[in-house]
Amino acid sequence: MAEDQQHQESKRGGSLPVLIMLLLLGYPLSTGPVAMLLEMGWLGPNPSFWSWFYRPLSLVTNRFPLIETLFNHFMNFWIELAR
């Protein structure tokens, strides 16, 4: 009985790293479509929204310059799609 309970608890704990990984991967991918909507004029929140929205990305890209380069290419791709 105790082994079954431990096994169930270990299964639940394994999903947390997966959820964190999906969040970390999904967040940068969602910024491209947001930039496209902004370029098309469909989205235009105030500047404080953008500073909040891009804050996590700026923390990572300041530490890893290669990620910043990749992110810039990704954003330019979406901006070109909007034009």
C-alpha beads as a LAMMPS data file, in Angstrom:
LAMMPS data file: protein, C-alpha beads

83 atoms
82 bonds

1 atom types
1 bond types

-500.0 500.0 xlo xhi
-500.0 500.0 ylo yhi
-500.0 500.0 zlo zhi

Masses

1 110.0

Atoms # bond

1 1 1 0.000 0.000 0.000
2 1 1 2.777 2.449 0.923
3 1 1 4.692 1.531 -2.241
4 1 1 1.667 2.354 -4.399
5 1 1 1.319 5.739 -2.724
6 1 1 5.027 6.502 -3.215
7 1 1 4.805 5.451 -6.857
8 1 1 1.838 7.770 -7.440
9 1 1 3.635 10.669 -5.752
10 1 1 6.734 10.140 -7.884
11 1 1 4.593 10.165 -11.044
12 1 1 3.068 13.507 -10.059
13 1 1 6.463 15.043 -9.314
14 1 1 7.711 14.103 -12.767
15 1 1 5.206 16.331 -14.519
16 1 1 6.452 19.532 -12.868
17 1 1 9.792 19.673 -14.756
18 1 1 7.921 18.976 -17.992
19 1 1 5.510 21.845 -17.329
20 1 1 8.381 24.199 -16.517
21 1 1 10.186 23.159 -19.703
22 1 1 7.053 23.754 -21.803
23 1 1 6.619 27.179 -20.231
24 1 1 10.228 28.127 -20.944
25 1 1 9.989 26.910 -24.546
26 1 1 6.512 28.242 -25.220
27 1 1 7.050 31.767 -23.950
28 1 1 9.649 32.839 -26.548
29 1 1 7.670 31.156 -29.321
30 1 1 4.585 33.172 -28.403
31 1 1 6.426 36.486 -28.792
32 1 1 6.713 36.176 -32.579
33 1 1 2.969 36.185 -33.249
34 1 1 2.562 39.052 -30.763
35 1 1 5.135 41.087 -32.716
36 1 1 3.314 40.267 -35.954
37 1 1 -0.005 41.486 -34.533
38 1 1 1.690 44.677 -33.344
39 1 1 3.161 45.329 -36.807
40 1 1 -0.242 44.767 -38.403
41 1 1 -1.748 47.310 -36.020
42 1 1 -4.062 44.799 -34.372
43 1 1 -2.319 45.014 -31.022
44 1 1 -1.023 48.150 -29.412
45 1 1 -0.947 48.083 -25.631
46 1 1 0.865 50.722 -23.661
47 1 1 4.680 50.562 -23.268
48 1 1 4.468 49.199 -19.724
49 1 1 2.899 46.027 -21.150
50 1 1 5.877 45.482 -23.446
51 1 1 8.407 46.022 -20.675
52 1 1 6.560 43.419 -18.602
53 1 1 6.108 41.040 -21.546
54 1 1 9.761 41.040 -22.640
55 1 1 11.362 41.234 -19.186
56 1 1 12.024 37.464 -18.856
57 1 1 13.526 37.375 -22.344
58 1 1 15.783 40.332 -21.663
59 1 1 17.137 38.649 -18.539
60 1 1 18.062 35.527 -20.514
61 1 1 19.404 37.279 -23.607
62 1 1 21.650 39.569 -21.586
63 1 1 23.303 36.494 -20.152
64 1 1 23.493 34.462 -23.389
65 1 1 24.230 36.585 -26.507
66 1 1 23.636 33.688 -28.924
67 1 1 20.051 33.385 -27.713
68 1 1 19.599 37.093 -28.388
69 1 1 20.751 36.610 -31.988
70 1 1 18.410 33.675 -32.513
71 1 1 15.545 35.596 -30.947
72 1 1 16.173 38.604 -33.207
73 1 1 16.060 36.387 -36.305
74 1 1 12.837 34.803 -35.065
75 1 1 11.221 38.191 -34.417
76 1 1 12.325 39.555 -37.801
77 1 1 10.737 36.536 -39.474
78 1 1 7.363 37.317 -37.887
79 1 1 7.672 41.026 -38.630
80 1 1 8.357 40.244 -42.301
81 1 1 5.273 38.013 -42.366
82 1 1 3.205 40.947 -41.165
83 1 1 4.359 43.234 -43.988

Bonds

1 1 1 2
2 1 2 3
3 1 3 4
4 1 4 5
5 1 5 6
6 1 6 7
7 1 7 8
8 1 8 9
9 1 9 10
10 1 10 11
11 1 11 12
12 1 12 13
13 1 13 14
14 1 14 15
15 1 15 16
16 1 16 17
17 1 17 18
18 1 18 19
19 1 19 20
20 1 20 21
21 1 21 22
22 1 22 23
23 1 23 24
24 1 24 25
25 1 25 26
26 1 26 27
27 1 27 28
28 1 28 29
29 1 29 30
30 1 30 31
31 1 31 32
32 1 32 33
33 1 33 34
34 1 34 35
35 1 35 36
36 1 36 37
37 1 37 38
38 1 38 39
39 1 39 40
40 1 40 41
41 1 41 42
42 1 42 43
43 1 43 44
44 1 44 45
45 1 45 46
46 1 46 47
47 1 47 48
48 1 48 49
49 1 49 50
50 1 50 51
51 1 51 52
52 1 52 53
53 1 53 54
54 1 54 55
55 1 55 56
56 1 56 57
57 1 57 58
58 1 58 59
59 1 59 60
60 1 60 61
61 1 61 62
62 1 62 63
63 1 63 64
64 1 64 65
65 1 65 66
66 1 66 67
67 1 67 68
68 1 68 69
69 1 69 70
70 1 70 71
71 1 71 72
72 1 72 73
73 1 73 74
74 1 74 75
75 1 75 76
76 1 76 77
77 1 77 78
78 1 78 79
79 1 79 80
80 1 80 81
81 1 81 82
82 1 82 83
